[in-house]
């Protein structure tokens, strides 16, 4: 009995945190959804050559944040790439780190426009680009602050929401901002998962071009003329396609038989004159969680492995994907590059973009690396694997580049136990533990930064996917969690 009482006490939050969290949901649930719809309506995708001060979508988005801040009684300041929204004054701060930019969306794969909050297609879900990553968390944090203000909670730390406008594309403006700006000593990033993230893998990339190789146009042999797929670098691709010529009935039968073995894929075989186009449809996912997706590029490459194809740009591309990536997600076939860390897990590898261009086939591979290997070793192993494949196929790739992001482990953060306690109290999950993720957030740039939501453990993270969503139930739970966490960390005891 004594042990049971002790566990309950450990998980308990203060009465004011409990009361204000419930007040927030009871008072602002529908209003918060309405404001989320407004934020989603702005396509805040980075456009080369434009900034948040010149891109009309960002200008409109920031204007909406300013108006909403005024309505909620929060202070607002615009610093170009960074917007600060705050409650309270004083030298000590609780920083809440978010971002307002979004990844691209393929509108053809959505039931409605990605920039209209869709509550009808799948009842219970709030579907739209940014609902989970990261406009949902922004509006949630703002209404948590509003609820604290309504209830006249005395703060001993200013709560300062930072909305960065280029998290998905360029971190340098944030680094530049932080040279002149003093961030909080205690920070929460609300751009990842629960219970609390204390380690993040490093966002990494291998890119190169397979040079153009002419097709023998007079040949009567089956040939692979085109092979491409994927939408952007940090999304497991949902779609891919291949164009073939001289496909006889026996080959078509073998292709369809192989297609039937890919139980999670859908294929369409469409004759177009003398050509056959194969359309592959899988499932998109954030590339930090490739296990949540079904990679259309790798599955199509595997499908086309039913035979060897005459040498061409497309056939070399298909061969590379099939041989070096395969259907695995942990770099099992990419030479000796694979490894794992006991806490952070295995390095993941996903072929995310294959694009045919004037110089050849541009290939982008996205990786998420844990602790355990230095960039120099990863470069050596990458080059060795690439050299072996090039020698086998008597080809030299162009513009081979690697980038190895730094893994982060946050140790000794003073608010870890508080966040775990808040999470355990409102979810009923006993003895929650810190976790590591494959994603890479701006928390790497801040002191004592821990990620806290918005995705539940064991649930698919839908940021970067087509038909991104957050459930209404989770949206409300996040409001409770953020409200209580802000009070526990910033209010006067």
C-alpha positions in Angstrom: 0.0 0.0 0.0 2.8 2.4 0.9 4.4 1.8 -2.5 1.1 2.5 -4.3 0.6 5.8 -2.5 4.2 6.8 -3.3 3.7 6.1 -7.1 0.5 8.2 -7.1 2.2 11.1 -5.4 5.1 11.0 -7.9 2.7 11.1 -10.9 0.4 13.8 -9.4 0.5 17.4 -10.7 -0.4 20.4 -8.6 -4.2 21.2 -8.3 -3.8 24.4 -10.2 -2.2 22.6 -13.1 -5.0 20.1 -13.2 -7.7 22.7 -12.9 -6.3 25.0 -15.5 -5.7 22.2 -18.0 -9.3 21.1 -17.7 -10.4 24.7 -18.0 -8.4 25.1 -21.2 -10.2 22.2 -22.9 -13.7 23.1 -21.6 -13.3 26.7 -22.7 -11.3 26.7 -25.9 -11.7 23.4 -27.7 -13.7 24.6 -30.7 -12.1 28.0 -30.8 -8.7 26.3 -31.0 -9.8 24.2 -34.0 -11.1 27.3 -35.8 -7.8 29.1 -35.3 -5.9 26.0 -36.5 -7.9 26.0 -39.7 -6.8 29.6 -40.2 -3.1 28.8 -39.7 -3.3 25.7 -42.0 -4.8 27.9 -44.8 -1.4 29.5 -45.4 1.0 27.4 -47.6 4.1 28.3 -45.6 6.4 26.2 -47.8 9.9 27.6 -48.5 10.3 29.1 -51.9 13.8 29.7 -53.2 14.7 33.4 -53.4 12.0 34.5 -51.0 12.0 35.1 -47.2 9.3 35.2 -44.5 9.2 39.0 -45.1 8.7 38.7 -48.9 6.7 35.5 -49.3 3.0 36.5 -49.2 2.0 33.2 -47.5 4.4 33.8 -44.7 3.4 37.4 -44.4 -0.2 36.4 -44.1 0.7 33.6 -41.6 2.6 36.0 -39.4 -0.2 38.6 -39.5 -2.6 35.9 -38.3 -0.3 35.1 -35.4 -0.1 38.7 -34.5 -3.8 39.1 -34.6 -4.4 36.0 -32.6 -1.8 37.1 -30.0 -3.6 40.3 -29.5 -6.9 38.6 -29.1 -5.4 36.3 -26.5 -3.6 39.0 -24.6 -0.1 37.7 -25.4 2.8 39.9 -26.5 4.1 39.6 -30.0 7.3 40.6 -31.8 8.4 39.9 -35.4 12.1 39.4 -36.1 11.8 38.2 -39.7 12.6 34.5 -39.6 11.6 34.3 -35.9 8.4 35.3 -34.2 8.2 35.6 -30.4 4.9 35.3 -28.5 5.0 35.6 -24.8 3.2 35.7 -21.5 4.7 37.4 -18.5 7.9 39.4 -17.9 11.2 38.9 -16.1 14.7 37.7 -16.8 14.0 34.0 -16.3 12.1 32.3 -19.2 10.6 29.0 -20.2 11.2 28.6 -23.9 8.8 26.8 -26.1 10.3 26.0 -29.5 8.1 25.5 -32.6 8.1 26.3 -36.4 5.6 27.8 -38.8 6.9 26.5 -42.1 5.7 23.2 -43.7 6.9 20.6 -46.1 5.4 20.4 -49.7 2.1 18.5 -50.2 1.0 16.7 -53.3 -2.6 17.9 -53.5 -3.6 15.0 -55.8 -3.2 12.6 -52.9 -5.5 14.5 -50.5 -9.3 14.3 -50.3 -9.4 18.1 -50.0 -6.8 20.8 -50.4 -3.9 20.3 -48.0 -4.5 23.9 -46.9 -8.1 23.5 -45.9 -8.7 21.9 -42.5 -10.6 18.7 -43.3 -12.9 17.4 -40.6 -15.3 15.5 -42.9 -13.2 12.9 -44.8 -12.3 10.9 -41.7 -14.4 11.9 -38.7 -12.3 12.4 -35.6 -9.2 13.6 -37.5 -8.1 17.1 -38.3 -6.5 16.7 -41.7 -4.3 19.4 -43.2 -0.6 20.3 -43.9 0.9 21.4 -40.6 -1.8 20.0 -38.2 0.8 17.9 -36.5 4.0 19.5 -37.8 3.9 22.2 -36.4 0.9 24.5 -36.6 -1.2 22.4 -34.3 1.4 22.7 -31.5 1.7 26.5 -32.1 -2.0 27.1 -31.6 -2.1 24.7 -28.7 0.7 26.5 -26.9 -1.0 29.8 -27.4 -4.3 28.6 -25.9 -2.4 27.0 -23.0 -0.9 30.5 -22.3 -4.3 32.1 -22.7 -5.8 29.7 -20.1 -3.0 30.5 -17.7 -3.6 34.2 -18.2 -7.4 33.8 -17.7 -6.8 32.1 -14.4 -4.4 34.7 -13.1 -1.7 32.2 -12.4 1.4 33.9 -11.0 4.5 33.2 -13.0 8.1 33.3 -11.9 9.2 32.6 -15.5 8.1 34.3 -18.7 6.7 31.7 -21.1 8.1 32.5 -24.5 6.9 30.7 -27.6 9.4 30.9 -30.5 8.0 30.3 -34.0 10.8 29.8 -36.5 10.0 30.1 -40.2 12.5 27.8 -41.9 12.9 24.7 -39.7 12.2 22.5 -42.7 14.6 24.1 -45.1 17.4 26.2 -43.5 18.6 26.5 -39.9 21.2 29.2 -40.6 18.9 32.2 -40.0 18.0 30.7 -36.6 21.7 30.3 -35.8 22.3 33.9 -36.8 19.4 35.1 -34.6 20.7 33.2 -31.6 24.0 35.1 -31.9 22.3 38.2 -30.7 19.3 36.8 -28.7 19.6 35.1 -25.3 17.4 32.0 -25.3 15.7 30.6 -22.2 17.8 28.4 -19.9 14.9 25.9 -19.9 13.4 24.9 -23.2 10.7 22.6 -24.6 10.4 21.7 -28.2 6.9 20.7 -29.2 7.8 19.2 -32.6 8.4 15.5 -31.9 7.0 12.8 -29.6 6.0 11.9 -26.0 6.8 11.0 -23.3 10.0 13.1 -23.5 12.6 13.0 -26.2 16.2 13.2 -24.8 18.0 12.0 -27.9 17.7 12.7 -31.7 19.5 11.1 -34.5 21.3 13.3 -37.0 19.6 14.2 -40.3 21.9 12.9 -43.0 22.0 12.6 -46.8 23.7 10.9 -49.7 23.0 12.4 -53.1 24.4 11.8 -56.6 23.5 11.6 -60.2 23.6 8.5 -62.4 24.8 10.0 -65.8 22.7 9.8 -69.0 23.2 6.5 -70.9 21.4 6.4 -74.3 18.9 3.7 -75.0 19.3 1.5 -78.0 16.2 2.7 -79.9 16.3 0.0 -82.6 16.6 -2.9 -80.1 13.6 -5.3 -79.9 14.6 -6.4 -76.4 12.5 -5.2 -73.4 14.0 -2.0 -72.1 13.5 0.3 -69.1 13.2 3.8 -70.4 12.3 5.8 -67.3 12.3 5.2 -63.5 11.5 7.9 -61.0 9.5 8.7 -57.8 9.4 10.6 -54.6 8.4 14.2 -53.7 10.9 15.6 -51.3 14.0 14.5 -49.3 12.5 13.8 -45.9 9.4 11.9 -47.0 9.2 8.2 -47.7 7.8 8.3 -51.2 4.2 7.2 -51.8 4.4 7.2 -55.6 6.8 6.0 -58.3 6.6 5.1 -61.9 8.5 3.3 -64.6 8.2 3.3 -68.4 9.1 0.1 -70.4 9.1 -0.8 -74.0 8.9 -4.2 -75.9 7.2 -5.9 -73.1 5.9 -9.3 -74.2 3.0 -11.2 -72.6 5.4 -13.5 -70.6 7.3 -10.6 -69.1 4.1 -8.8 -68.3 2.8 -11.9 -66.5 6.0 -12.1 -64.4 5.8 -8.5 -63.5 2.2 -8.9 -62.4 3.0 -12.0 -60.4 5.8 -10.1 -58.6 3.4 -7.2 -58.0 1.0 -9.5 -56.3 3.7 -10.5 -53.8 3.9 -6.9 -52.6 0.9 -7.0 -50.4 1.1 -3.4 -49.1 1.5 -1.9 -52.6 -0.9 -1.1 -55.4 0.2 -1.1 -59.0 -1.3 0.0 -62.3 -0.1 -1.4 -65.6 -1.1 1.0 -68.4 -0.2 0.4 -72.1 0.6 3.5 -74.0 1.2 2.6 -77.6 4.3 0.4 -77.7 5.2 1.4 -74.1 4.0 0.1 -70.8 3.9 2.5 -67.8 3.8 1.0 -64.3 2.5 3.2 -61.6 3.4 2.3 -58.0 1.5 3.5 -55.0 2.7 2.9 -51.4 2.3 4.9 -48.3 4.1 8.1 -47.4 5.8 8.6 -44.0 8.2 10.9 -42.3 11.6 9.7 -43.4 12.7 9.6 -39.7 10.2 6.7 -39.3 10.5 4.7 -42.5 8.9 1.8 -40.7 5.6 3.7 -40.9 5.7 3.9 -44.7 5.7 1.7 -47.7 8.4 3.0 -50.0 7.1 3.1 -53.6 10.5 3.7 -55.1 12.2 0.6 -53.5 9.2 -1.6 -54.1 9.1 -0.7 -57.8 12.8 -1.3 -58.1 12.2 -4.7 -56.5 9.3 -5.4 -58.9 11.5 -4.6 -61.9 14.2 -7.1 -60.7 12.3 -9.9 -62.3 14.9 -9.6 -65.1 18.1 -7.8 -66.1 17.6 -4.8 -68.3 19.8 -3.4 -71.1 22.1 -0.7 -69.8 20.4 2.7 -69.6 20.0 5.6 -67.1 16.8 4.1 -65.9 18.0 0.5 -65.6 21.1 1.7 -63.7 18.9 3.6 -61.4 16.6 0.7 -60.8 19.6 -1.6 -60.2 21.2 0.8 -57.7 18.0 1.0 -55.7 17.4 -2.7 -55.8 21.0 -3.7 -54.9 22.1 -1.0 -52.5 18.8 -0.2 -50.7 16.4 -3.0 -51.3 13.3 -3.3 -49.2 15.1 -2.8 -45.9 15.2 0.4 -43.9 18.4 0.1 -41.9 21.1 0.2 -44.7 21.4 -3.5 -44.6 22.6 -3.7 -48.2 24.7 -0.5 -48.4 28.1 -1.9 -47.8 29.3 -1.7 -44.2 27.5 1.5 -43.3 24.8 0.0 -41.1 25.2 0.3 -37.3 23.1 0.9 -34.1 23.3 2.5 -30.6 21.8 0.8 -27.6 19.5 3.7 -26.8 19.1 5.6 -30.0 18.6 2.5 -32.2 19.7 1.7 -35.7 20.6 4.1 -38.4 17.8 4.3 -40.9 18.1 4.7 -44.7 15.4 5.6 -47.1 15.6 6.3 -50.9 13.4 9.4 -51.0 13.7 11.0 -54.4 14.6 9.7 -57.8 14.3 12.4 -60.5 15.2 12.1 -64.2 16.9 15.2 -65.5 19.0 16.5 -68.4 22.3 15.2 -66.8 20.8 11.8 -65.7 19.0 10.4 -62.7 19.3 12.4 -59.5 19.1 10.2 -56.5 18.6 11.4 -52.9 19.0 9.1 -49.9 17.9 10.3 -46.5 19.5 8.8 -43.4 19.1 9.3 -39.7 22.3 8.4 -37.8 22.7 7.6 -34.0 25.8 7.9 -32.0 28.5 5.3 -32.7 30.3 6.3 -35.9 32.0 9.5 -36.9 31.4 11.3 -40.2 34.8 10.3 -41.5 34.1 6.6 -41.1 30.7 7.0 -42.6 32.2 8.7 -45.6 34.8 6.0 -46.1 32.1 3.3 -45.9 29.8 5.2 -48.3 32.6 5.7 -50.8 33.6 2.0 -50.6 30.1 0.9 -51.2 29.6 3.3 -54.1 32.9 2.3 -55.7 32.1 -1.4 -55.6 28.7 -0.7 -57.3 30.2 1.6 -59.9 32.9 -1.0 -60.8 30.3 -3.7 -61.1 28.3 -1.6 -63.6 31.2 0.2 -65.2 29.7 3.6 -64.5 30.9 6.7 -62.7 28.3 8.7 -60.8 28.3 12.5 -60.8 28.1 15.1 -58.0 28.4 12.6 -55.2 27.8 14.4 -51.9 27.3 13.4 -48.3 26.1 15.2 -45.2 26.2 13.8 -41.7 24.1 15.6 -39.2 25.1 15.4 -35.6 23.2 13.2 -33.2 22.1 14.9 -30.0 21.8 13.5 -26.5 20.5 15.9 -23.8 21.7 14.8 -20.4 21.0 16.4 -17.1 18.0 18.6 -18.2 16.4 19.8 -14.9 12.8 19.6 -16.2 12.9 15.9 -17.4 11.2 14.5 -14.3 8.5 17.2 -14.3 7.6 16.5 -18.0 7.5 12.8 -17.4 5.2 13.4 -14.3 2.8 15.6 -16.3 2.7 13.0 -19.2 2.1 10.1 -16.8 -0.6 11.9 -14.9 -2.8 12.9 -17.9 -2.3 9.7 -19.9 -2.4 7.1 -17.1 0.8 5.6 -18.6 2.8 4.3 -15.6 6.5 5.0 -15.2 7.1 6.7 -18.6 10.7 6.8 -19.8 12.6 9.2 -22.0 12.9 8.2 -25.7 15.1 8.7 -28.7 13.7 9.7 -32.1 15.0 9.6 -35.7 13.7 13.2 -36.3 15.9 16.3 -36.0 14.4 19.4 -34.4 15.6 22.8 -33.5 16.1 21.6 -29.9 19.7 20.9 -30.9 20.4 24.7 -30.9 19.0 25.4 -27.4 20.2 24.8 -23.9 18.4 22.2 -21.8 15.9 21.5 -24.6 13.6 18.5 -24.4 11.0 17.6 -26.9 7.5 17.1 -25.5 4.9 15.8 -28.0 2.8 16.3 -30.0 2.7 12.6 -31.1 1.9 9.7 -28.7 4.3 6.8 -28.3 3.4 3.9 -30.5 1.3 6.1 -32.8 2.3 6.9 -36.4 3.8 10.4 -36.7 2.0 12.0 -39.8 4.1 15.1 -40.2 5.6 15.1 -43.8 3.1 12.6 -45.0 0.3 13.0 -47.5 -3.0 13.4 -45.5 -1.2 14.7 -42.4 -3.5 14.8 -39.5 -3.9 15.1 -35.7 -6.9 13.5 -34.0 -9.3 15.8 -32.2 -8.8 13.7 -29.1 -5.0 14.1 -29.3 -5.4 17.9 -30.0 -7.3 18.2 -26.7 -4.9 16.0 -24.8 -2.0 18.1 -26.0 -3.8 21.3 -24.7 -4.0 19.7 -21.3 -0.4 18.5 -21.3 1.0 21.8 -22.5 -1.0 23.9 -20.1 -0.1 21.7 -17.1 3.6 21.6 -18.1 3.8 25.3 -18.5 2.3 25.8 -15.1 4.5 23.2 -13.4 7.7 24.7 -14.9 6.9 28.5 -15.0 4.4 29.2 -12.2 5.2 30.3 -8.7 5.2 27.4 -6.3 
